[in-house]
Amino acid sequence: MSWKESLPKQPRESLENILLDAEQYESSYMNSENPTVGQIWVVMALLNQRLEKAEQLVRAQRKALKEMDVEIEVDKHLDEDLKQSLKRY
């Protein structure tokens, strides 16, 4: 069994998905001095793109909520949830 197969289902599927996405750039990273490192950089760039899209979505949602005059303190709720979570451990 390979190390990837030994991962729990969710991380394994996530890894498989990002590697499939990176395959479209295989010709680029295979021409690098170290294709393995090139692939890692491509995956990091793809993950960064996903993060940026998520941040844009959050900003748009917060803007929409502000325009609706709905007062929601997301960070406050996150802090309270974190405190409750940490108390359980």
SULJO-V373659 format. One record per residue. RES is the residue in one letter. PHI is phi in radians with two decimals (none if undefined). PSI is psi in whole degrees, 0 to 359 (* if undefined). OMEGA is omega in radians with two decimals (NA if undefined). Layout:
res = [RES,RES]
phi = [PHI,PHI]
psi = [PSI,PSI]
omega = [OMEGA,OMEGA]
This chain:
res = [M,S,W,K,E,S,L,P,K,Q,P,R,E,S,L,E,N,I,L,L,D,A,E,Q,Y,E,S,S,Y,M,N,S,E,N,P,T,V,G,Q,I,W,V,V,M,A,L,L,N,Q,R,L,E,K,A,E,Q,L,V,R,A,Q,R,K,A,L,K,E,M,D,V,E,I,E,V,D,K,H,L,D,E,D,L,K,Q,S,L,K,R,Y]
phi = [none,-1.36,-1.08,-1.16,-1.18,-1.42,-1.22,-1.06,-0.93,-1.11,-1.13,-1.10,-1.14,-1.11,-1.09,-1.05,-1.13,-1.23,-1.19,-1.11,-1.10,-1.24,-1.03,-1.15,-1.91,-1.00,-1.09,-1.28,-1.30,-1.25,-1.52,-1.40,-1.06,-2.30,-0.99,-1.12,-1.17,-1.05,-1.12,-1.06,-1.14,-1.11,-1.08,-1.09,-1.14,-1.14,-1.14,-1.11,-1.07,-1.08,-1.10,-1.07,-1.11,-1.11,-1.13,-1.09,-1.10,-1.09,-1.07,-1.14,-1.16,-1.12,-1.09,-1.09,-1.16,-1.11,-1.18,-1.49,1.02,-1.65,-1.68,-2.23,-1.75,-1.02,-1.09,-1.11,-1.12,-1.10,-1.10,-1.15,-1.09,-1.11,-1.05,-1.12,-1.10,-1.17,-1.12,-1.22,-1.81]
psi = [132,165,326,320,336,351,152,159,309,310,324,315,322,316,314,319,316,327,324,318,322,337,332,345,15,320,330,306,339,339,359,168,323,95,326,314,321,318,320,317,322,315,319,320,319,318,323,320,317,318,315,320,318,319,321,318,317,316,318,320,318,320,316,320,321,320,335,0,33,124,103,124,87,313,324,315,321,318,317,318,320,316,315,319,315,328,328,339,*]
omega = [3.13,-3.13,3.14,3.14,-3.13,3.10,3.00,-3.00,-3.05,3.10,3.13,3.13,3.10,3.11,3.13,3.14,-3.10,3.09,3.06,3.10,-3.10,-3.10,-3.14,3.13,-3.06,-3.12,3.11,-3.06,3.08,3.10,-3.14,3.12,-3.13,-3.08,3.13,3.11,3.08,3.11,3.11,3.14,3.10,3.12,3.11,3.12,3.12,3.10,3.09,3.08,3.11,3.13,3.13,3.10,3.12,3.12,3.09,3.13,3.12,3.12,3.13,3.12,3.12,3.11,3.13,3.12,3.11,-3.14,3.11,-3.06,3.07,-3.08,3.13,3.11,-3.06,-3.09,3.13,3.12,3.11,3.12,3.14,3.10,3.12,3.14,3.14,3.13,-3.13,3.11,-3.13,-3.12,NA]
